[in-house]
Amino acid sequence: MARRALPQNNPADAVPALRVLAKSGALSDLQGILTYVSEPDPALKKLAVDTASNIIRRHLLTRYDEVDAGVREKLGTLLSSLSSSVVDELSEDLYHDEEARRVRAVQILGLLKKNPRVRDILAKLVQDRNVRVRATAVNLLGKVISFGDRDNKELILSLLNDKDKRVRANTIEALEALGNKGALPILLRFKNDPNNRIRGNVFKALYGLGYKEIQGDLLKMITSSDTFMKASAMWVIAQTKLASTELEDAIGYCLLADNDMVLTNARKALEAMATPRAQGYVRYLTDAAIGAAATQ
C-alpha cells in the first residue's frame, strides 16, 4: 500500500507511506522516495531524506558483502549527499553490542570518506578494544589521511606496534594506499617480520612505492621451509608481476610441492609473470603433477 501511494504525489498519503518504507523499504523504493527530497514542505522533505538514508544504511548493514563494490560507492555518495548528519546516524551502529554490525558500520564509514568528520572517528576506532573493528578502521585510514601530517605519522607508528598482527598488516596496506615515498624507511623496518602476511604486504608496498630491490628477500621466502612464507612471497609476485630467471626457477620448483596453497600461488605467480619460461613451467610441471597424481 505504501508503494502504491508514493507515486500519487499526495502529501497526505506520502507521509504515512514514507514512514512505513523507512522501516521496511528496499533499494528499489529509492527512486520514488527521492522525488520528495525536492519538496517545498521542509517536514516532508526531511521525512523523505530520513527514509532514503535509513533504507541505504539498513541495506548496507545487513548485506554489505553482497553488494557490488561499485554499487556500494554509489550508495555511499548518495548517502553523503542526502544528509550532513549521516555520520551521527551511524554512531549507534559504530558502538553497537554486536561485533559484526560494528564492523559493517566502519565499512560504511569508509564510503563517506569525503565527510570531514570521518578521519577523526577512524582515528578513535583504530584504538578500539575490539580487534576486528580496529583492523577494519586501520584498513580504511589510508584512504582518508595524509602521511605528511605529524599527528598522522605518530598514529601510523603506534598502529605498526599494535599487538595484533592483523592491525599491523592492515596498517602497512594503509601506508601503501597513501602513496607517499616518505613511508619507505618505516616499511623497511618490517622486511624481516616473522609473520608471512605482514612481510608480504611490506614487499608489495615497497615495490608499489618505488623500492624495487625485493627479489633477494622474496627468494628467501620462496625457499623457506614455511609454507605460508612461500605462499605469501608468490602472492607478492602475482601482484607485482616481478620476473627474473631466479624467481621463475624457484617458483617452478614449487609446482612440485604437495601443499595446495603453495601450488595455487605458484601457478598464479608464474601466470602473472607471463614470460615464456614461466609459461613453460606451468604447462609442463602442472601436467606432470596431474599425471603423477593419476597414477597413485
Secondary structure, DSSP 8 states (H G I E B T S, - for coil): -HHHHGGG--HHHHHHHHHHHHHH--GGGHHHHHTTTT-SSHHHHHHHHHHHHHHHHHHHHHHGGGS-HHHHHHHHHHHHHH-TTHHHHHHHHHT-SSHHHHHHHHHHHHHTTTSTTHHHHHHHHTT-SSHHHHHHHHHHHTTT--TTSHHHHHHHHHHHT-SSHHHHHHHHHHHHHHT-GGGHHHHHTTTT-SSHHHHHHHHHHHHHTT--TTHHHHHHHHTSS-HHHHHHHHHHHHHH----HHHHHHHHHHTT-S-HHHHHHHHHHHHHH--HHHHHHHHHHHHHHHHHHHH-
